[in-house]
């Protein structure tokens, strides 16, 4: 959490690592530009920057450098998607804002293609990008239309996408609900008291976002905690519930989102070519191979299986290929 707060404040990559038996934070910045303290969850955290610095190698480095490089590159990739304006982040994945047209479905849930990514070590101390695709399920209608005022009061850590103007991000909102005209807090820049709707209009009015232009002082809002554990408020009209497969809404559409292996592989390759290739990391455009690299087959030894009556079964990769599934015999009932 401290590394995340530092990275946001300084606008540079900051990564927690384990070095010589202690936790340290590595920052892509000269030590003299690092502040002496930073607010963290309501307390002031003092920092002790080291004077020494080193050049980071993204290829050929040791395990510590690889750990730092992976976190710095992921930070840069995340920032690239944020600046893009066409995605929102959900549980570490990047989701397209534009809904995916699911064939044969026109229900109350929208599908959004997601892209999971990570850096994995490769030969010669290099790092390779691993990508996977999936879907995020989002309510088409905002929380204000899905629940009445009394139901909003009962919300407890409801996972929603907060469409804060042109800035979209997930929050966990809770009741009780309050009217917009009842919510006042210090202006983030001037410190004077300001109402939530007035701040939204001030920050996003020039973009003519229809949902913000339509807000009234009597609309309801729910609270959530930000990264510094501070209470913030979001109008219910700007909150869209996010459904997991464990929820009734998510379970109802999850089967439609399951992809066959060949379809998943094709979408991953298209994502690499159209979503990741050419993104700028530390000012340099990355170039990625258009096709997946086939990994060598590694055969692991199969374990010996023990059954009743002192029966052991040993399989090898050769005789396993000859095994054919047999229909189950009818159950035997003893009276």
Phi, psi and omega per residue, in radians:
X1 nan -0.694 3.114
X2 -1.105 -0.738 3.132
X3 -1.103 -0.703 3.122
X4 -1.105 -0.782 3.132
X5 -1.109 -0.723 3.120
X6 -1.121 -0.773 3.138
X7 -1.055 -0.715 3.130
X8 -1.199 -0.702 -3.105
X9 -1.202 -0.752 -3.069
X10 -1.585 -0.215 -3.120
X11 1.043 0.680 3.081
X12 -2.440 2.804 3.095
X13 -1.100 2.397 3.050
X14 -2.410 2.221 -3.016
X15 -2.321 2.296 3.033
X16 -1.405 2.311 3.113
X17 -2.413 2.875 3.094
X18 -1.824 2.051 -3.078
X19 -2.365 2.166 3.084
X20 0.910 0.735 3.049
X21 1.403 0.252 3.110
X22 -2.547 2.716 3.094
X23 -1.462 2.260 3.068
X24 -2.335 2.821 3.079
X25 -1.982 2.208 3.139
X26 -1.750 2.263 -3.075
X27 -2.175 2.376 3.119
X28 -1.438 1.172 -3.056
X29 -2.856 2.628 3.084
X30 -1.154 2.537 -3.018
X31 -1.088 -0.549 -3.087
X32 -1.229 -0.245 3.129
X33 -1.670 0.013 -3.124
X34 -1.535 2.281 -3.110
X35 -1.180 2.777 3.125
X36 -1.333 -0.411 -3.136
X37 -2.667 2.849 3.137
X38 -2.621 2.411 3.092
X39 -1.201 2.375 -3.140
X40 -2.532 1.960 3.101
X41 0.902 0.815 3.057
X42 1.469 -0.015 3.132
X43 -2.166 2.777 3.128
X44 -1.667 2.055 -3.118
X45 -1.741 2.152 3.139
X46 -1.493 2.460 -3.120
X47 -1.962 2.585 3.127
X48 -2.223 1.414 -3.100
X49 -1.163 2.436 3.022
X50 -1.399 2.661 -3.103
X51 -1.410 -0.483 -3.068
X52 -1.415 2.663 3.071
X53 -2.426 2.860 -3.128
X54 -2.551 2.735 3.092
X55 -1.383 2.286 -3.124
X56 -1.578 2.234 3.085
X57 -1.708 2.235 3.106
X58 -1.562 -0.107 3.067
X59 -2.499 2.420 3.095
X60 1.419 0.131 -3.121
X61 -1.451 3.000 3.085
X62 -1.385 -3.079 -3.047
X63 -1.104 -0.622 3.120
X64 -1.165 -0.785 3.113
X65 -1.097 -0.675 3.114
X66 -1.115 -0.703 3.115
X67 -1.088 -0.791 3.125
X68 -1.128 -0.791 -3.108
X69 -1.056 -0.739 3.134
X70 -1.057 -0.763 -3.107
X71 -1.250 -0.660 3.103
X72 -1.153 -0.747 -3.137
X73 -1.158 -0.684 3.102
X74 -1.135 -0.674 3.096
X75 -1.071 -0.772 3.128
X76 -1.140 -0.712 3.108
X77 -1.100 -0.766 3.116
X78 -1.050 -0.760 3.100
X79 -1.108 -0.618 3.117
X80 -1.120 -0.735 3.112
X81 -1.176 -0.666 3.139
X82 -1.099 -0.780 -3.140
X83 -1.187 -0.432 -3.126
X84 -1.074 -0.702 3.134
X85 1.398 0.040 -3.116
X86 -1.878 0.100 -3.047
X87 -2.379 2.832 2.901
X88 -2.339 2.635 -3.066
X89 -1.657 2.375 3.127
X90 -2.500 1.980 -3.128
X91 0.909 0.790 3.072
X92 1.405 -0.106 3.090
X93 -1.738 2.686 3.038
X94 -1.728 2.195 -3.125
X95 -1.971 2.404 3.105
X96 -1.221 2.356 3.070
X97 -1.181 -0.612 -3.132
X98 -1.268 2.196 -3.126
X99 -1.104 2.610 3.074
X100 -1.544 2.286 -3.128
X101 -1.395 1.750 3.131
X102 -1.469 2.084 -3.048
X103 -1.051 2.271 3.066
X104 1.411 0.155 -3.121
X105 -2.185 2.333 3.089
X106 -2.506 0.744 -3.074
X107 -1.588 -2.896 -3.036
X108 -1.417 -0.014 -3.109
X109 -1.970 2.382 3.072
X110 -1.791 2.552 3.128
X111 -1.766 2.358 3.109
X112 -2.239 2.120 3.137
X113 -1.096 2.313 3.122
X114 -2.015 2.678 -3.124
X115 -2.256 1.968 3.033
X116 -1.637 2.513 -3.104
X117 -2.609 2.685 3.100
X118 -2.792 2.896 3.118
X119 -1.892 2.259 -3.117
X120 -2.138 2.524 -3.140
X121 -1.202 2.531 3.120
X122 -2.293 -3.065 -3.111
X123 -1.094 2.581 3.075
X124 1.263 0.356 3.122
X125 1.290 0.248 3.127
X126 -1.453 2.915 3.041
X127 -2.057 2.401 3.117
X128 -2.077 2.628 -3.129
X129 -1.579 2.199 3.053
X130 -1.872 2.289 -3.050
X131 -2.240 2.478 3.007
X132 -2.397 2.768 -3.136
X133 -2.133 2.731 3.108
X134 -2.894 -2.781 -3.131
X135 -2.397 2.590 2.991
X136 -1.981 2.436 -3.106
X137 -1.867 2.179 -3.024
X138 -2.255 2.386 3.074
X139 -1.154 2.326 3.120
X140 -1.192 -0.573 -3.111
X141 -1.768 2.595 3.141
X142 -1.238 2.902 -3.113
X143 -1.057 -0.521 -3.126
X144 -1.128 -0.474 3.121
X145 -1.642 -0.309 -3.093
X146 -1.589 -0.333 -3.082
X147 -2.430 2.491 3.047
X148 -1.373 2.965 -3.091
X149 -0.952 -0.749 3.136
X150 -1.119 -0.655 3.115
X151 -1.201 -0.592 3.093
X152 -1.093 -0.616 3.120
X153 -1.090 -0.468 -3.100
X154 -1.534 -0.043 -3.134
X155 -1.106 2.356 3.082
X156 -2.361 1.883 3.095
X157 0.921 0.849 3.079
X158 -1.333 2.120 -3.127
X159 -1.313 2.083 -3.100
X160 -2.389 2.725 2.966
X161 -1.617 2.082 3.140
X162 -1.583 1.939 3.128
X163 -1.541 1.348 -3.081
X164 -1.442 1.425 -3.072
X165 1.137 -2.138 3.098
X166 -1.630 0.026 -3.131
X167 -1.885 1.966 -3.091
X168 -1.921 2.315 3.077
X169 -2.750 2.647 -3.121
X170 -1.323 2.526 3.055
X171 -2.454 2.760 3.052
X172 -1.904 1.820 -3.001
X173 -1.707 2.678 -3.137
X174 -2.475 2.734 3.010
X175 -1.481 3.128 0.077
X176 -1.338 2.695 -3.138
X177 -1.383 2.619 3.071
X178 -2.289 2.670 3.063
X179 -1.252 2.602 -3.111
X180 -1.047 -0.648 -3.098
X181 -1.240 -0.206 3.113
X182 -1.537 -0.199 -3.003
X183 -1.749 2.020 3.063
X184 -2.236 2.565 3.113
X185 -2.803 2.855 -3.135
X186 -1.125 2.366 3.082
X187 -1.072 2.299 -3.072
X188 -1.061 -0.369 -3.119
X189 -1.847 -0.739 -3.051
X190 -1.726 -0.380 -3.127
X191 1.485 -0.175 3.113
X192 -1.314 2.691 3.141
X193 -1.185 2.387 -3.113
X194 -2.495 2.559 3.079
X195 -1.460 2.664 -3.042
X196 -1.051 -0.806 -3.116
X197 -1.115 -0.684 3.141
X198 -1.107 -0.671 3.134
X199 -1.184 -0.715 3.110
X200 -1.056 -0.783 3.136
X201 -1.148 -0.689 3.137
X202 -1.097 -0.729 -3.057
X203 -1.426 -0.557 -2.998
X204 -2.156 -0.011 -3.091
X205 -1.006 -0.629 -3.093
X206 -1.169 -0.336 -3.121
X207 -1.589 -0.127 3.092
X208 0.925 0.930 3.054
X209 -1.296 2.052 -3.020
X210 -0.963 -0.720 -3.094
X211 -1.143 -0.578 3.112
X212 -1.384 -0.698 3.106
X213 -1.068 -0.499 -3.078
X214 -1.508 -0.090 -3.108
X215 -1.153 2.532 3.027
X216 -2.154 2.864 -3.123
X217 -1.142 -0.351 -3.125
X218 -1.595 -0.044 3.089
X219 -1.144 2.690 -3.086
X220 -1.630 2.651 3.103
X221 -2.353 2.691 3.100
X222 -2.096 2.755 -3.073
X223 -1.725 2.747 3.030
X224 -2.657 2.930 3.102
X225 -1.830 2.347 3.078
X226 -1.514 -3.022 -3.080
X227 -1.098 -0.374 3.106
X228 -1.722 0.309 3.117
X229 1.114 0.469 3.087
X230 -1.689 2.491 -3.134
X231 -1.328 2.258 3.062
X232 -2.240 2.866 -3.096
X233 -2.160 2.536 3.130
X234 -2.361 2.242 3.081
X235 -1.048 2.379 -3.134
X236 -1.072 -0.443 3.136
X237 -1.233 -0.240 3.137
X238 -1.882 0.116 -3.100
X239 -1.888 2.189 3.100
X240 -2.051 2.056 -3.130
X241 -0.990 2.433 3.038
X242 -1.797 2.229 -3.064
X243 -1.825 2.316 2.988
X244 -1.654 2.871 3.114
X245 -1.079 -0.268 3.137
X246 -1.395 -0.273 -3.139
X247 -1.513 2.725 3.104
X248 -1.012 -0.690 -3.127
X249 -1.173 -0.732 3.125
X250 -1.222 -0.697 3.132
X251 -1.099 -0.545 -3.100
X252 -1.187 -0.402 -3.082
X253 -2.053 -0.108 -2.992
X254 -1.054 -0.691 -3.097
X255 -1.063 -0.572 3.129
X256 -1.143 -0.433 -3.053
X257 -1.587 -0.123 -3.135
X258 -1.261 2.247 -3.074
X259 -1.876 2.428 2.995
X260 -1.151 2.653 -3.072
X261 -0.918 -0.742 -3.099
X262 -1.206 -0.613 3.100
X263 -1.214 -0.706 3.116
X264 -1.106 -0.742 3.140
X265 -1.086 -0.742 3.122
X266 -1.119 -0.687 3.137
X267 -1.230 -0.570 3.077
X268 -1.135 -0.783 -3.134
X269 -1.132 -0.670 3.076
X270 -1.155 -0.662 3.118
X271 -1.109 -0.732 3.112
X272 -1.066 -0.756 -3.080
X273 -1.304 -0.665 -2.980
X274 -1.793 -0.427 -3.060
X275 -1.840 -0.718 -3.034
X276 -1.726 -0.670 -3.073
X277 -1.108 2.329 3.107
X278 1.576 -0.106 3.102
X279 -1.153 2.582 -3.103
X280 -1.634 2.195 3.061
X281 -2.112 2.086 -3.088
X282 0.948 0.682 3.072
X283 1.448 -0.026 -3.111
X284 -2.002 2.338 3.091
X285 -1.320 2.327 3.133
X286 -1.567 2.577 3.113
X287 -2.115 2.142 -3.053
X288 -2.021 2.562 3.081
X289 -1.117 2.386 -3.055
X290 -1.272 -0.341 -3.084
X291 -2.067 2.704 3.103
X292 -1.166 2.600 3.048
X293 -1.587 2.254 -3.140
X294 -1.377 2.144 -3.125
X295 -1.432 2.600 3.098
X296 -1.146 2.557 3.123
X297 -1.351 2.216 3.104
X298 -2.008 2.079 -3.136
X299 -1.644 2.101 3.123
X300 -1.661 2.555 3.113
X301 -1.139 2.421 3.126
X302 -1.519 2.450 -3.093
X303 -1.312 2.757 3.015
X304 -1.437 2.323 -3.107
X305 -1.811 2.306 -3.137
X306 -1.924 2.333 3.132
X307 -2.153 -3.091 3.122
X308 -1.144 2.937 -3.113
X309 1.015 0.565 3.097
X310 0.972 0.703 -3.141
X311 -1.734 2.156 3.072
X312 -1.953 2.427 3.108
X313 -2.134 2.201 3.115
X314 -2.057 2.206 3.113
X315 -1.946 2.585 2.976
X316 -2.104 2.934 3.130
X317 -1.127 -0.460 -3.141
X318 -1.301 -0.897 -3.090
X319 -1.342 -0.286 3.092
X320 -1.169 -0.575 3.140
X321 -1.152 -0.415 -3.098
X322 -1.592 -0.067 -3.125
X323 -1.297 2.298 3.106
X324 -2.086 2.334 3.133
X325 -1.115 2.386 3.123
X326 -1.905 2.536 3.100
X327 -1.113 2.498 -3.133
X328 -1.183 2.419 3.057
X329 -1.256 2.661 3.110
X330 -1.078 2.586 -3.105
X331 -1.106 2.510 -3.138
X332 -1.707 2.186 -3.088
X333 -1.946 2.199 3.099
X334 -1.909 2.230 3.140
X335 -1.803 nan nan
